[in-house]
Every structure is written in structure tokens, then in C-alpha cells.
């Protein structure tokens, strides 16, 4: 199997197990209201973690040993959410992130994965829908 196919398989595995991975590793949502960027990552990214875009909206954080440590969504409210209108609970997630949470000293709003359990299935499905169409396995 080529390296490109291995990486794409790793991305598919990640996308289809996002909730399990995030729950087990206590991932954290961080939203920047100023730049409209959302990241969902391990509580503390590795110092060597690097971002790689998968499509125009979504990127993944990879550690030096090629482990996925999180995802990043650019223009979360003003682009990603609008494209994912079929997933009704995403609006609840947006409301929870933008209106009901205090902003941290660094300007970010933080939520634990556990705090969005009711919305997690729609978030997962929106990520799957958005990424899978762009990550096609080619042999």
C-alpha cells in the first residue's frame, strides 16, 4: 500500500471513529469568535503537531509520528455550518459555543467533548459528509 493510500485510510478511520476517539482522549472544542475558527483536539497538542488541509474548510493536526491529534475548521459559523444545514443539531452547537460560554483569557471559547454529547452525532456526520467526498481512495 502506498503512503498516500495509507494516509487516506488513516483519515477515513479517524473520521468514522471521531466520537469514540474524542471521548476516550477527552478532546476539547476551542472556538475563536474573532476569526470564526474551530478546533477539536486532544487537550494539549504535541509541540511537533502540524496542520494539513484536507479540503477548503477542514484541516487535521498530525503529530511527528503521523498520529491525528485533532481537526480544524476555518470559517466555522459563516461557511461550514451553512454548508451543513441538513444537520439540525449543529445550530445548537453553534449556540452553545457562541452564546452561552465565557471567553477564556486567550480569546477562545472552550468546551469539553462530553459537554456536546447530544450534538456529537450531527457534528460527526457533518465532518464525515464534508471530508469523505474530498478524500477519495485512488489505486
C-alpha positions in Angstrom: 0.0 0.0 0.0 1.4 3.4 -0.9 2.0 6.1 1.7 -0.8 8.3 0.1 -3.3 5.4 0.4 -2.2 4.7 4.0 -2.8 8.3 4.9 -6.2 8.4 3.3 -7.2 5.2 5.1 -6.0 6.7 8.4 -8.2 9.8 7.7 -11.2 7.6 6.9 -10.6 5.6 10.1 -10.3 8.8 12.1 -13.5 10.3 10.6 -15.6 7.2 11.2 -14.4 6.9 14.8 -14.2 10.6 15.7 -16.7 10.4 18.6 -15.0 7.4 20.2 -11.6 8.9 19.8 -12.6 12.3 21.1 -14.5 10.8 24.1 -11.7 8.4 25.1 -9.0 11.1 24.8 -11.1 13.9 26.4 -10.8 16.2 23.3 -11.7 19.8 23.6 -13.6 22.2 21.3 -11.9 25.6 21.0 -13.7 28.3 19.1 -12.2 31.7 18.2 -15.1 34.1 17.8 -12.8 36.8 16.2 -11.6 34.6 13.3 -14.5 32.1 13.3 -12.2 29.1 13.6 -13.0 25.9 15.5 -10.5 23.3 16.5 -11.4 20.0 18.2 -8.2 18.5 19.6 -6.5 16.5 22.3 -6.3 18.7 25.4 -2.8 19.7 24.6 -1.4 19.3 21.0 2.1 18.0 20.6 4.7 20.6 20.1 5.5 19.0 16.8 1.9 18.9 15.6 1.4 20.3 12.1 -1.8 21.2 10.3 -2.6 19.7 6.9 -5.7 20.8 4.9 -7.9 18.0 3.6 -10.3 20.4 1.8 -11.1 24.1 1.7 -12.6 24.2 5.2 -11.1 21.4 7.2 -7.6 20.5 8.2 -6.2 17.8 10.5 -3.5 18.1 13.1 -0.8 15.5 12.6 2.0 14.7 15.1 5.5 14.0 14.1 4.7 10.3 14.2 1.7 10.9 11.9 -0.9 10.5 14.5 -4.1 12.6 14.1 -4.4 14.8 17.2 -7.4 16.9 16.1 -9.2 18.8 13.4 -9.5 22.4 12.5 -12.4 24.1 10.7 -12.0 27.5 9.1 -15.0 29.9 9.0 -17.0 27.6 11.2 -20.2 29.6 11.6 -20.1 31.6 8.3 -19.2 28.8 5.9 -19.0 25.3 7.4 -22.4 25.4 9.3 -24.1 26.9 6.3 -22.9 24.0 4.1 -24.1 21.5 6.7 -27.7 22.7 7.1 -29.1 19.2 7.0 -27.6 18.5 10.4 -30.1 20.4 12.7 -28.2 19.9 16.0 -25.2 21.9 14.6 -27.2 25.1 15.2 -27.4 24.0 18.9 -23.7 23.5 18.9 -23.1 27.0 17.4 -25.5 28.5 20.1 -23.6 26.6 22.9 -20.2 27.7 21.6 -21.1 31.3 20.7 -23.7 32.5 23.2 -23.5 30.5 26.4 -19.9 30.1 27.2 -17.4 32.5 28.7 -14.4 33.5 26.6 -11.0 32.5 28.0 -8.1 34.8 28.5 -6.7 33.9 25.1 -9.9 34.9 23.5 -11.1 31.3 22.9 -14.3 29.6 23.9 -13.6 26.1 25.2 -16.0 23.2 25.6 -15.3 19.6 26.5 -16.3 16.8 24.2 -18.6 15.5 27.0 -20.5 18.8 27.1 -21.7 18.4 23.5 -22.8 14.7 23.7 -26.2 15.4 22.3 -24.8 17.3 19.4 -21.9 14.9 18.7 -23.7 12.7 16.2 -24.6 15.6 14.0 -21.1 17.0 14.3 -19.6 13.6 13.4 -21.9 13.3 10.4 -21.2 16.8 9.2 -17.4 16.0 9.3 -17.9 12.7 7.5 -20.1 14.4 4.9 -17.6 17.2 4.3 -14.4 15.1 4.3 -15.3 11.8 2.7 -16.2 13.4 -0.6 -12.8 15.0 -0.7 -10.7 12.1 0.5 -11.1 9.6 -2.3 -9.0 6.5 -2.4 -7.4 6.1 -5.8 -5.5 2.9 -6.6 
